[in-house]
Amino acid sequence: RGFILGTFVNSFNQRCYVFGVHRTLFYSGDSSGFSTDFGYNLGVVHGYDGRLVSIAEQIRFFPFLQVTYDIAWKWFGIQFSYVGVVLSVGFFMLLDF
């Protein structure tokens, strides 16, 4: 369980911003700090125009559902994700408040 906050440059060379929640469907971890997580992100993205889908012209914050698979060691990890027609890979840091 957690929140996601990020930014990226999309395939149209536009800066996008993402905010949402992360939910875990399956988690496995061991005492050395290694863990895997299968889950999803549900949120909004800002920065796309009508080239993604025509309704993005009218909606400033576009909703998304993203399937994720994370591999982490302690507080650092790599995330594989899929949304729509895009498969991506990114890095993350876990922050515990």
URLINRA-V423902 format. One record per residue. SS is DSSP state (h for helix, s for strand, l for the rest). PSI is psi in radians with two decimals (* if undefined). Layout:
BEGIN
ss/psi
SS/PSI
SS/PSI
END
This chain:
BEGIN
ss/psi
l/2.32
s/-2.99
s/2.69
s/2.48
s/2.21
s/3.09
s/2.65
s/2.86
s/2.12
l/-3.13
l/-0.17
l/0.21
l/0.61
l/2.44
s/2.24
s/2.67
s/2.44
s/2.42
s/2.43
s/-2.95
s/2.60
s/2.34
s/2.43
s/2.29
s/-0.58
s/2.33
s/2.43
s/2.29
s/2.79
l/3.11
l/-0.28
l/-0.15
l/-0.04
s/2.38
s/2.74
s/2.65
s/2.18
s/2.19
s/-2.61
s/2.74
s/2.37
s/2.13
s/-2.71
s/2.63
s/2.43
s/2.33
l/-0.12
l/2.70
l/-2.89
l/-0.12
l/-0.45
l/-1.10
l/2.61
h/-0.56
h/-0.30
h/-0.34
h/-0.60
l/-0.38
l/2.03
l/-0.61
s/1.88
s/2.22
s/2.63
s/2.70
s/2.17
s/2.20
s/2.36
s/2.63
s/2.07
s/2.47
s/2.14
s/2.70
s/2.01
l/-1.89
l/0.10
s/2.46
s/-3.14
s/2.44
s/2.27
s/2.32
s/2.72
s/2.27
s/2.22
l/-1.87
l/0.27
s/2.18
s/2.20
s/2.84
s/2.35
s/2.94
s/2.72
s/2.81
s/2.37
l/2.25
l/2.16
l/1.94
l/*
END
